[in-house]
Amino acid sequence: QVQLVESGGGLVQPGGSLRLSCAASGNIVRINVMGWYRQSPGKERELVALHSRGGGTNFAESVKGRFTISRDYAKNTVNLRMNSLKPEDTAVYYCNADVETWTGRRDYWGQGTQVTVSS
């Protein structure tokens, strides 16, 4: 069993910054891609940023230049630094990881953390 636990959400004013963290634990052999998705009310869940095991990153067009993603392979953590936040960034942010365990490989999701950008 694998668990993903997110932290760092909250309320921030437009133009502000937040840092989200996600820690994976459990019977992990290897984590391939780790990243973040978000979902606003009435909208589909969408990709925010991904970090591959090889170091490559992928960002949604709407966050390029404002968000950065980093990863600690030894600690099985991924962080999302969000700068210049806009009201349209308001959403529940979910951590996602492509995890190999001794019994197989699958995607895991965190419980989500709320980010609200408002004055």
Protein Blocks (a to p, Z undefined) as FASTA:
>chain_A
ZZdddehiacddehiacddddddedjdfbdcbdcdddddehiacddfbdcdfkopacddf
klgokaccdddfklopacdddehiafklgccdddddddddfkbccddddebiaddddZZ
